[in-house]
Amino acid sequence: MSIPVSAGEIRFRYPVDGQRIFNPVTRTFVFGQITPADMPFTINGQKVDVHTNGGFIAYLPVTPDNGSFAFNAELADGTTKQITIKLRSAADSEQKDPWLKINSVSSDLTVMPGDPVKIQANGTPGREAFFTIDGLVKDSPMTEWPEGSGKYTGIYWTKDSDDGKSGAVLVKFKTGFLRSSVQSLSKGRVRVTSAPSLLETTSDNSVIRNAIDGGYMLFLDRGVKLVSTGRAGNMHRIQLSPSETGWIDNAKVRLSESAVVPVPPFTETGNINLRGTKNGSEIYITAYDKVPYQVEETDFGLRLKMYYTNLHTNWIVYDSSDTFVKNVTFRQAAENIAEIDVFTSSPVWGYYVNYVGKALRLQLRRKPVVLEYWPKPLAGLNVVVDSGHSPRYSPPYDGTVGPLGTFEFQANLNIAKRLKARLENYGAKVIMTRSGDETVALADRPKIAREKGGDIFISVHNNALGDGQNPFNPPLGYQIYYYHQHSRALAAAIHGEYRKNIALPDQGLRFGDYLVTRQTWMPAVLTETAYLILPKQEEMLNDPEFQELAAKSMADGVLKFFNVQPEPPHTVYKKKSSSRVQGTTQQGKNGRVSARH
């Protein structure tokens, strides 16, 4: 009988063999599992610490060789495993001296007379660089900044006389004694035109950004008119007012059928009608065309800004049954900008804006009526619990995976189910966006929350890192995110309970630009309880007691958000009655499931 040479096993979970890492990195992390867990283990000759369950994560140097790099792992018994990654870094460009490459104008760029055209290029440091735009400017100097960086920038301000012209961009270094010539030609062309385009949005929730790759400004529904005064690649520049511009993806708009671009304003306001609702109020602002709008939360309620609009409101009609909206005022804030202020009797819980026929409808929500006393303090509250991500077992995973092979969608669901049970024990009605291994699209999750009548939204997640980041510095732990101001108090309350209960580093209460937290209809938060890629934290996430503790922190954060007082001690609740009698013993906890840390 032959005896095997080795009995150990090495599993890499991330990265997988052949994976491409797009960020230029000099170090990156790898993680996985070995058996047996107590055997000495190295990767590329460096000792790697292993958790008691066999999970490991290491942060190792990366030196690309022809665009690839190998991690060679070895156990003390001779077991070996190798994976190779493909990566891109500054070192693998293999540019000869001198070299030069244009970074901007990678696709067509449309501007108006008076606009700047910014030309950027990378190349051999310490040179004199110039750019030419055919038909517009010749041999305009560029500046290297920071000095010695090889990053060159030049700007050309277009003129009225450039209207109708277009040309490619050429960047070159100054030639001279012992200096060879080098130049780079853009893929796209610069076009100058004074004629704006009229666009219309083609889908609901079309987003206007404050820059090509910037943050979100406006969320618009289908059919809204927009004036485009330029284009860069697949993004249109939108002129909202003389001083305000934004950018929208070409896939979200189409050219208007109008042969001539009309001059704003496109609409004017008519009557404003209010109607009380079960959840708050509805305000209908007569508008004869769909124009872009923006909502700002204020100390007094909300401010609605309508672009391309003139005020022509003669009547405001209040609903005598509406106790939420106290007053509505309006003003012509600037040329073609109308502002409408809504004063409410209590802070706005959430809102939703869309066009209904010839009116812009603003729906406002007030705080829901919740019982707020025991044994069912959250009775009357509808909570949407969102178990983040959906099953996908091959890379790239939907979510992350841990060293032992735990998928994030599984860890999220384990916590979400326990959160559901706790909230229901507190009297809340819970709507789950995902109850098992079904696939739910990201964009459908806030839609489900609104359509099912959710009052608050909690999205349950666990964390990872981007390629090249150090998993050991800073210390990694939990994070709680919100987006809108009406969500901050809920996020702060949950964060406070995490600080009490979760013995991991506190990475803070955070503003987070996540799709599921951007919804405006209700307070919405996203929790990142732990880092699944860290062996110890993955083990915690697989522990039912820790799952219960995370669920307790979220549920108790909801109690704190509604100012529910702690459950009175030594209280016995009679069945089939809301009355309470004092006793000498504590009968159950009525949903207060204990969880040991």
Secondary structure, 3 states (H helix, E strand, C coil): CCCCCCCCEEEEEECCCCCEECCCCCEEEEEEEEECCCCCEEECCEECCECCCCEEEEEEECCCECCEEEEEEEECCCCEEEEEEEECCHHHHCCCCCCEEECCCCCCEEECCCCEEEEEEEECCCCCEEEEECCCEEEEECEECCCCCCEEEEEEECCHHHCCCEEEEEEEECCECCECCCEEEEEEEEEECCCCEEEEECCCCEEEECCCCCCEEEEECCCCEEEEEEEECCEEEEEEECCEEEEEEHHHEEECCCCCCCCCCCEEEEEEEEEECCCEEEEEEEECCCCCEEEEECCCEEEEEEECEECCCCCEECCCCCCCEEEEEEEEEECCEEEEEEEECCCCCEEEEEEECCEEEEEEECCCCCCCCCCCCCCCCEEEEEECCCCCCCCCCCCCECCCCCEHHHHHHHHHHHHHHHHHHCCCEEEECCCCCCCCCCCHHHHHHHHCCCCEEEEEEEECCCCCCCCCCCCCCEEEEECCHHHHHHHHHHHHHHHHHCCCCEEEEEECCCHHHCCCCCCEEEEEEEECCCHHHHHHHCCHHHHHHHHHHHHHHHHHHCCCCCCCCCEEECCCCCCEEECCCCCCCCCCCCCCC
